[in-house]
Amino acid sequence: MIHPATVHVMPSLSDRRGLVAALAGAAVLVGALTMLAGLVAVPGPWTAGYVSEAGTTGMPLAVAYRWGLGGLALGVALLGRALSRDSRPVAVLLGAAATLAACSGAVPCTGGCPLPPYEPTTVADVTHTAASVLGMVLLAGAIALVALSASFDAVSRRLAAAALVFIVPLGGTLGLIMLFVGRGALGAALERVLLVVTVSWLIGASVVAAAAGRARSEPRTGRRAMVAE
């Protein structure tokens, strides 16, 4: 006699990719919100100065800010893992950017985050700044590869291209201000806008990757088969 039976299929690579991407987006969101809480808690206008000042010793939520940056770094690393099947170079760049972000959180700058040649600096200040700047450059490189690579779907490429429209001019202008002007209101505003755009891309890319993984795995959730007895 023949009876219908359900054949359970083991989770596919698409299932795991979707899960990793979803975790990446959650880690970035929670990390960014934690950093924002630390930034808002800073005495005085939270829109002034470098964002990293929220993690300096003596700030109300300095430890929370650093943990938030660590969570964001974890999210970047997980996103790199989720996108590794589409592009190994993108995964490598995201992994390196995540490492540098974690370094930036582990080595906070001193009060005011002074930068040469305008203010006296320490090794921690230079290390923190170098890790932050290089990490952002590598992240921008990863976004550019996504925008230009045919291995990604149209939605991912358009999302990356839209992010680059803002990241390239914002990052370039901010870098010039840091080198030739130093800290100021314009640099503070540009840094915050740049971070909002970057975090938005990270979350958006995670959502797209998670949705793509789920779509690919849906037909494999279970199958009906005829079993003879």
Secondary structure, DSSP 4 states (H G I P E B T S, - for coil): -EEEEEEPPPP-HHHHHHHHHHHHHHHHHHHHHHHHHHHHTSSS-TTSS-GGGGGSTT-TTHHHHHHHHHHHHHHHHHHHHHTTTT-HHHHHHHHHHHHHHHHHHHS---TT---TTTS---HHHHHHHHHHHHHHHHHHHHHHHHHH-TTS-HHHHHHHHHHHHHHHHHHHHHHHHHHHT-S-HHHHHHHHHHHHHHHHHHHHHHHHHHHHHHHHHGGGS-EEEEEE-
